[in-house]
Amino acid sequence: MKHLISICLAIALFFPKTGMACSMYKITKNGRTIVGNNEDYFSPNSQFWFEPGTKDTFGVMYMGLLNNFAQGAINESGLVFDGFWEPYLEVKNTKGKLEIPIGDALKNVMQTMTDVEDVKLYLQTINLNSLANGQLVFVDKSGTYLIVEGDEMFIGDETEKTFSNFYYSQIDSLVDVKLDYFQKGRNFINATETKLTFEYCSSAMENFAQSRLAPTQYSTIYDLKNLTIRVHLFNDFSEFIELDLKKELRKGSHRTMIADLFPKNSIGYLHYKKYNDPENPVLFLKEYLGDSEITEQEFLNNGFDNVIGALGFEWLNDIKNPKGAIKVFEYGVEIMPNNSKLYDNLGEAYFINKEWENALKCYGKSLFLNPENKNAITMILKINQLREEG
């Protein structure tokens, strides 16, 4: 029984273990392009933010988590991009390149550029070593796309194109892609009559969607000519909202949680509220795991400590609720009691909440489990100094 659970966890936790998953599909016909995009992650705390243009820049709609790093965007010239987590691939071509943070480079692209040829010329001047575990995909309103892998950049203009968590430079055929959700989406596209409509693209993205521990939190369908965006929430394709980019930009700079755009009784909004319950911030994890008997080693083998870490630090750094973070990390050390890193994390949450004694105990436990933990030593000394001063 435990062996079966371990296999299921290995599949279900694959992307929480490694990062943000994503799928993208574009179709171009008769001078019009529609792009669909799925964002898959365990946190539903995604937001849209709008930055109007100036006489020299385009207005942009960005999307991302609470850390305000854009996972994707569309500008008023009809250029869209999305980022993809990928397996590690060394970026070698860095000599003489400009040292610009990728977030700043993306903002410059979205504020000033219209077509992917210009994007390519610009990004070729920048050190892209931050893409060793990722790639970027841009599509402009002509339907031409640009894949940026770090060292490799590809431009194409096929009528249809699909993208996900793999490198085109590393495969001979899409049949080689070992991602079940990607192949399910491809099978739908290959088996159906292609239509240049929001409805067809939504159906395609529904087939690319995931429903595991890191499900499809939201899907965006872009009309790059009319600058309208259809949004589905939390893998629920039965309802949607639509945004007009021009109208939103006329409202000035503003942001909104995506879930707040949907009815309060919708599946996605209810999940969003459950996830953000400060009294039980690990409820969704407990419900997902159920009564399964899972060993600490199985949790570790499948990166569940990373899931706990990301969740806890979201509460600590982004939601700004250290008590919620403490509950997350307490749950982590309950199910993984020999994990030095989680005790270190719990110590940090207690420290920020000014619970010095509890922080000392956690850092001490972390140091006992890992005598090489220099951070624990530093924090123990720091807390003792604070106690003496105060």
Backbone torsions as a table, in degrees:
resi	resn	phi	psi	omega
1	MET	NA	-46.7	-179.6
2	LYS	-64.2	-33.9	179.4
3	HIS	-63.8	-40.4	179.1
4	LEU	-64.7	-43.5	179.2
5	ILE	-61.4	-40.0	-179.6
6	SER	-61.3	-42.1	178.7
7	ILE	-63.4	-42.9	-179.9
8	CYS	-63.0	-41.6	178.9
9	LEU	-63.8	-39.9	-178.8
10	ALA	-58.9	-36.9	178.3
11	ILE	-76.1	-49.0	-173.0
12	ALA	-67.0	-31.2	-175.0
13	LEU	-97.5	6.8	-172.6
14	PHE	-55.0	-49.7	-177.6
15	PHE	-82.0	-34.1	171.4
16	PRO	-58.1	-30.9	-179.8
17	LYS	-68.6	-30.2	-170.5
18	THR	-116.1	-22.3	177.7
19	GLY	144.4	-158.5	-174.8
20	MET	-80.3	123.5	175.8
21	ALA	-93.0	166.7	-175.9
22	CYS	-170.0	153.2	170.8
23	SER	-138.2	149.3	-177.1
24	MET	-145.5	144.1	-178.7
25	TYR	-144.2	132.7	177.2
26	LYS	-128.4	146.1	177.5
27	ILE	-137.1	136.3	-179.1
28	THR	-129.1	127.7	175.8
29	LYS	-150.6	139.3	173.3
30	ASN	52.3	41.8	175.4
31	GLY	76.1	13.2	-179.0
32	ARG	-128.7	139.6	-179.0
33	THR	-125.5	134.4	173.3
34	ILE	-120.8	135.4	-179.3
35	VAL	-124.2	132.1	175.1
36	GLY	-112.3	146.1	-176.4
37	ASN	-145.8	133.1	173.1
38	ASN	-110.6	135.2	172.8
39	GLU	-111.3	118.0	-175.0
40	ASP	-113.4	124.0	-179.8
41	TYR	-166.4	169.0	-179.5
42	PHE	-85.2	-19.3	-180.0
43	SER	-93.7	131.2	175.6
44	PRO	-89.4	7.1	-174.9
45	ASN	-82.6	64.5	179.1
46	SER	-104.1	150.6	-177.4
47	GLN	-138.9	157.3	168.2
48	PHE	-106.2	141.0	169.5
49	TRP	-137.4	145.5	-171.0
50	PHE	-118.7	130.9	178.2
51	GLU	-124.7	106.8	-179.4
52	PRO	-61.3	155.2	178.9
53	GLY	-83.5	177.3	175.2
54	THR	-123.0	-169.9	178.1
55	LYS	-67.4	-15.8	-178.4
56	ASP	-114.1	-4.0	-176.3
57	THR	-135.2	158.4	175.5
58	PHE	-87.2	150.2	169.6
59	GLY	-75.3	148.9	-173.9
60	VAL	-137.8	141.5	167.4
61	MET	-106.3	120.1	178.2
62	TYR	-105.4	160.4	174.1
63	MET	-141.3	142.6	-179.8
64	GLY	178.4	-172.6	-178.5
65	LEU	-85.3	-171.0	-176.7
66	LEU	-68.2	-15.0	179.4
67	ASN	-77.8	-1.5	174.8
68	ASN	66.8	16.8	172.3
69	PHE	-89.0	124.6	-175.1
70	ALA	-69.3	121.0	172.6
71	GLN	-86.1	-16.9	179.8
72	GLY	-169.9	170.8	-178.9
73	ALA	-169.3	161.1	170.6
74	ILE	-138.4	136.6	177.2
75	ASN	-109.3	171.5	-172.9
76	GLU	-77.9	1.7	170.5
77	SER	-92.3	-2.4	178.7
78	GLY	89.3	24.2	175.1
79	LEU	-100.7	132.6	-179.4
80	VAL	-128.2	149.5	174.3
81	PHE	-141.1	159.3	170.0
82	ASP	-146.4	153.4	177.7
83	GLY	-107.0	148.4	-176.8
84	PHE	-129.3	132.4	166.9
85	TRP	-69.4	142.2	177.9
86	GLU	-139.6	158.9	171.4
87	PRO	-58.4	154.1	-176.7
88	TYR	-58.8	131.3	175.5
89	LEU	-142.9	114.0	-173.8
90	GLU	-58.1	136.1	174.3
91	VAL	-99.3	113.0	-174.1
92	LYS	-100.0	-29.7	-172.7
93	ASN	-84.5	76.9	-175.9
94	THR	-120.7	-14.4	-174.6
95	LYS	-64.3	129.1	177.4
96	GLY	77.0	2.6	-179.2
97	LYS	-83.1	154.6	178.6
98	LEU	-70.1	137.7	179.1
99	GLU	-92.9	87.6	-179.1
100	ILE	-122.4	127.6	176.2
101	PRO	-54.1	139.2	-174.4
102	ILE	-60.9	-33.2	177.9
103	GLY	-63.3	-40.1	178.0
104	ASP	-68.1	-39.4	178.6
105	ALA	-63.0	-41.7	179.8
106	LEU	-65.5	-39.5	178.6
107	LYS	-63.2	-41.5	178.2
108	ASN	-62.5	-42.4	178.0
109	VAL	-59.2	-51.3	-173.3
110	MET	-70.6	-26.1	-179.7
111	GLN	-84.0	-20.5	-170.5
112	THR	-128.2	-6.7	-170.8
113	MET	-119.3	151.4	-175.7
114	THR	-114.0	-39.4	-175.2
115	ASP	-123.2	157.7	-172.3
116	VAL	-72.7	-21.4	176.5
117	GLU	-62.9	-42.3	177.9
118	ASP	-67.5	-36.3	178.0
119	VAL	-61.4	-44.0	180.0
120	LYS	-61.5	-47.5	-179.5
121	LEU	-58.9	-39.2	-179.5
122	TYR	-70.6	-48.3	-176.2
123	LEU	-68.4	-23.1	176.5
124	GLN	-66.3	-16.0	-179.8
125	THR	-91.3	-4.0	-170.7
126	ILE	-110.9	144.1	173.2
127	ASN	-71.1	112.1	-175.6
128	LEU	-104.9	33.1	-179.2
129	ASN	-65.4	-15.9	175.9
130	SER	-69.7	-10.5	178.9
131	LEU	-95.8	19.1	177.7
132	ALA	-62.6	-24.9	175.6
133	ASN	-120.3	32.4	-178.2
134	GLY	-166.0	169.7	172.8
135	GLN	-145.7	162.2	177.5
136	LEU	-118.9	146.3	174.3
137	VAL	-128.5	128.5	176.7
138	PHE	-116.6	143.3	173.0
139	VAL	-134.9	131.6	176.1
140	ASP	-103.2	174.4	-170.8
141	LYS	-68.8	-14.7	173.8
142	SER	-74.9	-14.7	-176.5
143	GLY	96.2	-2.8	176.7
144	THR	-74.9	138.9	-177.7
145	TYR	-120.5	159.0	176.1
146	LEU	-132.3	126.0	173.6
147	ILE	-104.3	126.1	-179.7
148	VAL	-115.7	109.9	-177.5
149	GLU	-101.2	-3.9	-173.7
150	GLY	117.4	-83.9	174.9
151	ASP	-82.4	-29.8	-173.6
152	GLU	-108.3	140.9	174.2
153	MET	-135.5	133.3	-176.9
154	PHE	-127.3	133.5	173.9
155	ILE	-112.9	137.2	178.3
156	GLY	-150.2	166.8	-177.9
157	ASP	-143.2	31.3	176.5
158	GLU	-58.6	155.5	179.2
159	THR	-59.3	-42.2	178.6
160	GLU	-126.3	146.2	177.6
161	LYS	-153.7	139.4	178.4
162	THR	-119.3	147.7	-178.2
163	PHE	-139.4	147.8	175.3
164	SER	-162.9	-152.9	-171.8
165	ASN	-86.5	62.3	175.4
166	PHE	-155.4	160.9	178.4
167	TYR	-98.8	126.6	174.9
168	TYR	-62.8	-29.3	-178.9
169	SER	-70.4	-14.6	-174.8
170	GLN	-106.5	6.0	179.6
171	ILE	-127.2	156.4	174.4
172	ASP	-94.6	-28.5	-177.1
173	SER	-152.1	153.1	177.4
174	LEU	-63.7	-19.5	175.8
175	VAL	-63.0	-25.2	-178.3
176	ASP	-75.3	-12.9	-176.0
177	VAL	-74.4	117.6	-176.1
178	LYS	-94.9	57.6	176.8
179	LEU	-126.9	111.1	-173.0
180	ASP	-62.5	-39.4	-179.4
181	TYR	-66.8	-35.3	177.8
182	PHE	-66.2	-44.2	179.7
183	GLN	-66.5	-34.4	176.4
184	LYS	-63.3	-43.2	177.3
185	GLY	-64.3	-42.9	177.8
186	ARG	-61.5	-40.9	179.9
187	ASN	-61.6	-39.2	177.5
188	PHE	-62.6	-47.8	-178.0
189	ILE	-62.5	-41.6	-178.7
190	ASN	-69.9	-25.9	-174.5
191	ALA	-96.3	-2.9	-174.9
192	THR	-123.9	160.4	176.5
193	GLU	-78.0	122.4	-177.4
194	THR	-68.8	133.7	178.1
195	LYS	-130.7	137.9	-179.6
196	LEU	-87.6	70.1	-179.2
197	THR	-139.2	157.8	172.9
198	PHE	-60.0	-39.0	-176.2
199	GLU	-63.2	-43.8	180.0
200	TYR	-66.8	-43.4	-179.1
201	CYS	-65.5	-36.6	175.9
202	SER	-62.3	-41.2	178.6
203	SER	-64.0	-39.5	177.1
204	ALA	-62.0	-46.4	-178.4
205	MET	-67.7	-29.3	174.7
206	GLU	-62.7	-35.8	178.7
207	ASN	-77.2	-24.9	174.0
208	PHE	-80.9	-12.5	-170.3
209	ALA	-69.6	156.3	177.0
210	GLN	-116.1	154.5	-179.0
211	SER	-137.5	35.8	-179.9
212	ARG	-97.9	-154.7	178.6
213	LEU	-63.5	-28.6	174.2
214	ALA	-112.2	76.9	-175.2
215	PRO	-80.3	176.8	173.6
216	THR	-72.0	107.8	-177.3
217	GLN	-76.5	-37.6	174.3
218	TYR	-156.7	156.5	177.1
219	SER	-127.2	136.3	177.6
220	THR	-119.5	133.1	177.1
221	ILE	-117.3	119.5	-174.2
222	TYR	-108.7	132.2	165.9
223	ASP	-98.1	107.4	-171.5
224	LEU	-76.8	-11.6	176.3
225	LYS	-90.9	-48.3	-177.2
226	ASN	-87.8	-10.2	177.8
227	LEU	59.2	43.0	173.2
228	THR	-112.0	150.0	-175.9
229	ILE	-131.7	124.1	172.6
230	ARG	-97.4	137.5	-176.3
231	VAL	-127.0	130.0	171.3
232	HIS	-111.5	147.5	-175.5
233	LEU	-116.9	134.0	169.9
234	PHE	52.3	52.1	173.7
235	ASN	61.0	21.4	179.0
236	ASP	-108.8	103.9	-177.0
237	PHE	-98.1	12.5	178.4
238	SER	-83.4	-17.5	176.9
239	GLU	-143.0	163.4	-176.6
240	PHE	-159.2	166.4	168.0
241	ILE	-123.7	158.3	178.0
242	GLU	-126.1	140.7	-179.7
243	LEU	-119.5	142.4	172.7
244	ASP	-103.6	112.9	-174.0
245	LEU	-57.4	-44.0	-178.4
246	LYS	-61.7	-43.1	-179.7
247	LYS	-65.4	-41.2	-179.6
248	GLU	-64.2	-39.8	-179.4
249	LEU	-68.4	-29.6	178.3
250	ARG	-68.8	-16.3	177.9
251	LYS	-77.1	-9.0	-176.8
252	GLY	90.3	-176.7	-179.8
253	SER	-65.1	125.9	176.6
254	HIS	-161.5	164.3	179.0
255	ARG	-142.5	158.5	179.4
256	THR	-152.2	142.8	170.1
257	MET	-67.8	134.5	-176.0
258	ILE	-59.6	-40.1	-178.5
259	ALA	-60.6	-31.1	-178.5
260	ASP	-70.1	-10.8	177.6
261	LEU	-82.9	-9.2	-174.2
262	PHE	-108.0	159.6	178.7
263	PRO	-56.5	146.4	-176.6
264	LYS	-66.5	-17.5	178.2
265	ASN	-100.7	8.7	-179.8
266	SER	-74.6	157.0	-178.7
267	ILE	-58.0	-45.4	-176.9
268	GLY	-67.0	-41.6	-179.1
269	TYR	-66.8	-40.5	179.0
270	LEU	-63.1	-39.0	176.6
271	HIS	-65.8	-41.3	179.0
272	TYR	-58.5	-44.3	-179.8
273	LYS	-67.8	-39.2	178.5
274	LYS	-63.8	-44.3	-178.9
275	TYR	-60.7	-36.2	-174.9
276	ASN	-96.6	22.9	177.3
277	ASP	-77.9	110.6	-176.6
278	PRO	-68.0	-18.9	178.4
279	GLU	-77.4	-25.6	-178.9
280	ASN	-147.6	69.9	-174.3
281	PRO	-72.3	-5.4	177.8
282	VAL	-111.2	14.3	-177.7
283	LEU	-59.2	-42.2	-177.2
284	PHE	-65.5	-31.6	176.5
285	LEU	-69.4	-44.8	-179.7
286	LYS	-62.9	-40.9	178.7
287	GLU	-66.3	-37.1	179.8
288	TYR	-65.9	-43.5	-177.4
289	LEU	-78.1	-26.9	179.3
290	GLY	61.1	-142.2	-178.6
291	ASP	-96.1	15.8	-177.5
292	SER	-62.1	139.8	175.8
293	GLU	-90.0	109.7	-176.1
294	ILE	-125.4	129.2	-178.3
295	THR	-79.1	160.9	177.6
296	GLU	-60.1	-39.5	-179.3
297	GLN	-64.7	-36.7	177.2
298	GLU	-66.4	-40.5	174.6
299	PHE	-57.6	-45.9	-177.9
300	LEU	-66.7	-42.4	-178.7
301	ASN	-58.9	-29.2	-175.7
302	ASN	-105.5	15.2	172.4
303	GLY	73.2	21.7	-177.2
304	PHE	-67.8	-25.3	175.2
305	ASP	-64.3	-32.0	176.6
306	ASN	-69.8	-35.7	176.5
307	VAL	-63.0	-48.2	178.8
308	ILE	-60.5	-42.8	180.0
309	GLY	-60.9	-47.7	-179.3
310	ALA	-64.2	-41.3	179.5
311	LEU	-65.0	-47.0	-178.9
312	GLY	-62.0	-42.5	-178.9
313	PHE	-74.6	-22.7	171.2
314	GLU	-64.1	-44.4	177.2
315	TRP	-64.9	-37.8	-174.9
316	LEU	-76.2	-48.8	-170.6
317	ASN	-97.3	-31.7	-174.7
318	ASP	-101.0	-47.0	177.8
319	ILE	-79.5	-19.5	178.7
320	LYS	62.8	44.2	-179.8
321	ASN	-130.0	88.3	-177.5
322	PRO	-64.0	-28.9	178.2
323	LYS	-66.3	-38.7	175.5
324	GLY	-64.6	-41.1	178.5
325	ALA	-62.8	-40.2	178.9
326	ILE	-59.2	-42.7	179.9
327	LYS	-64.5	-37.7	179.0
328	VAL	-65.3	-49.1	-177.6
329	PHE	-69.9	-31.3	174.7
330	GLU	-62.8	-41.0	175.8
331	TYR	-63.5	-39.0	179.5
332	GLY	-60.6	-46.9	-178.8
333	VAL	-75.0	-18.6	174.9
334	GLU	-68.3	-42.7	-177.5
335	ILE	-92.4	-16.5	176.9
336	MET	-132.8	69.8	-170.6
337	PRO	-70.4	-7.0	-179.9
338	ASN	-110.2	20.0	-176.0
339	ASN	-97.8	105.6	-178.5
340	SER	-60.1	-39.8	-176.5
341	LYS	-62.5	-40.6	-179.0
342	LEU	-70.0	-35.2	174.5
343	TYR	-65.3	-37.1	176.5
344	ASP	-62.6	-43.6	178.4
345	ASN	-62.7	-43.3	179.1
346	LEU	-63.3	-39.2	176.4
347	GLY	-59.5	-41.0	179.8
348	GLU	-64.4	-41.5	178.9
349	ALA	-63.3	-44.2	176.7
350	TYR	-62.8	-39.5	-179.4
351	PHE	-61.8	-48.3	-179.4
352	ILE	-63.9	-31.1	177.3
353	ASN	-83.5	4.6	177.7
354	LYS	61.1	34.1	173.2
355	GLU	-99.9	79.4	-170.1
356	TRP	-59.5	-45.1	-176.2
357	GLU	-63.5	-45.3	178.8
358	ASN	-64.7	-37.6	178.0
359	ALA	-62.9	-42.9	178.2
360	LEU	-60.3	-43.7	-179.9
361	LYS	-60.7	-42.7	-177.7
362	CYS	-69.7	-43.2	177.5
363	TYR	-64.7	-36.5	176.8
364	GLY	-64.2	-41.9	177.7
365	LYS	-65.0	-41.1	178.6
366	SER	-61.7	-41.9	-179.8
367	LEU	-68.6	-35.2	176.8
368	PHE	-62.9	-41.8	-178.9
369	LEU	-74.7	-29.3	179.9
370	ASN	-140.6	90.4	-178.4
371	PRO	-60.6	-12.5	179.7
372	GLU	-91.4	5.4	-176.8
373	ASN	-76.5	94.7	-176.9
374	LYS	-68.8	-32.0	179.5
375	ASN	-63.3	-40.7	179.3
376	ALA	-61.9	-41.6	178.1
377	ILE	-61.6	-46.6	179.9
378	THR	-59.5	-44.3	-176.9
379	MET	-70.8	-35.9	176.8
380	ILE	-61.6	-45.1	177.5
381	LEU	-62.9	-40.6	-179.0
382	LYS	-65.4	-43.9	179.9
383	ILE	-65.4	-42.5	178.6
384	ASN	-61.2	-37.5	177.7
385	GLN	-66.6	-41.7	177.9
386	LEU	-62.7	-38.2	178.6
387	ARG	-65.9	-39.7	179.6
388	GLU	-67.0	-35.7	-178.8
389	GLU	-76.8	-26.9	-172.6
390	GLY	-108.1	NA	NA
